[in-house]
């Protein structure tokens, strides 16, 4: 079980006084609510994220792999050699994110294209020796690499490298090996000794041993004839390293070794990476098995999903296509898809929100803005424009919305603007932090790393989902704000608190108690009323406990921000909302 951060001892300061109400003592759980493992496009290992969560002070990880792209059959890498050596698109309609690159640091090898048509118009690639006979081992290589990621393909997707090879000329001490670089290190963390597997044909010399390189001997390659080569990366890694660590396949190099008068000339063609995958169970069940095997006692795991809508959406003209992040009271139980033209796709994202809630889950609207940063800052009218479709459908009834992006097409302040517009329009929706990332980079250096502190009775999925529904969440950067820090935001007698929707009269005064611990001395606490700064307070050390009388009217809302000395929010509370006495607050938002 995860360690619980009980704060009953400071219940009054935090605004959770049991004397004023029957509310149960609460705990705080720092959660990563948007976490991708190696089952989302093959990037990011589960072991590494769990290890990083432990190191970073997180209590729990919600796995939110893409519900469609986590399936094996969706991977479609294929790299037929052509005159520019570029990869075909990994998925239709998207630009390639992989290419072949040459590597001959000692100018030992020269490569040229064989212009003879070999397979259905694709040119093959020729690699041969050109220089004198060295008395020692030397090598040259070219490699398939991915761009912009620390790893690309999970070994749990059972990848095979397949190609056609023609060994045209071979003599003396020469050897060709296929060198596979695995992204995870022996302890599953980002730093450490890498794992490398070399596949060596049985009719060629085995090159000198190298540290951290393990070798697999293949059947002999034929001479002067095109022959299919099949490298089973997943099986080889399992035999050599076992399955205790979730590994990722990062690159493959074709390395040619020679010594003395060795001579070698090879043609390659029809390279592709194919993922066979399992047929006996859906991948999300495999993921739960992996999670159980890699469990770290200090970090709890919850299995949800990021549900994608159809590829073609009207919103893509202005923003990223809609995605819904989900968490369930008892984990994800089945997969649902939204194929083009189907009823679910035509009604997306409403259909995804409905499906999550019908299955006792919460639905979180993900990344409102495109991943591409615009060249102008968004002003208030732009914020209204982006928020208009969400307002028009009352956020489709979603339980929460992702706000805590340092950058996702727009900066944090633009996400906050849209959130404030929703609050202004009476859309009572929980804001959460974002740890959306598809790499194995250390969490501390990721651009989007905001955790969410959920205030709940216990760490069960049901209690945490309920905290999201009620808005009992604050979020921020645990690498700047202490991960064991606290935020309390409540009426002094605990008649209402963060996330609540309160019936009130015009110009009514309330004493609001604000408690924050875990901030730095250079931070300020800012009280916002209707999205505008109302009061600012300096911290005395790393905490602050203050009561402020605030006048409110129906339609007002209050929230807190902890800001650093560069005026950037590092922690944000959810709002307290006020409505007219004649209105009825949502059941889950009533004090």
Secondary structure, DSSP 4 states (H G I P E B T S, - for coil): -PPPEE-GGGHHHHT--TTTS-PPP-EEEEEEEEE--TTSTT-S-HHHHHHHHHHHT-SEEEE--BTTTTSGGG---EE---TT-BPPPSSTTS---EEEEEE-TTS-EEEEEEEEEEETTEEEEEEEE-S---SS-EEEEEEEEESS-S--EEGGG-EEEEEEEEEEEEEEEEEEEEEEEESS-TTSSSSS--EEEEEEETTSPPPPP-TTEEEEEEPPPPBSSEEEEEEEHHHHHHHHH-SSS--EEEEEEEEEEEEEEEEEEEEEEEEEEEE---SSS-HHHHHHHHHHHT-BTTBEEEE-EEEE--S--GGGGTSPPPEEEEEETT---------TTSHHHHTTTHHHHHHHHHTTEEEEE---S-SSPPSS---HHHHHHHHHHHHHTGGGG-SEEEEE-SBSSSBHHHHHHHHHHHHHTT---EEEE-----S-S-GGG-S--EEEEEEESSSSHHHHHHHHHHT-EEEEETTTTTTT-EEEEEETTSSSBTT-EEEE-TTEEEEEEEEEES--TT-EEEEEETTEEEEEEE-BTTEEEEEEEEEE-TT-EEEEEEE-TTS-EEEEEPPEEEEETTS---GGG--
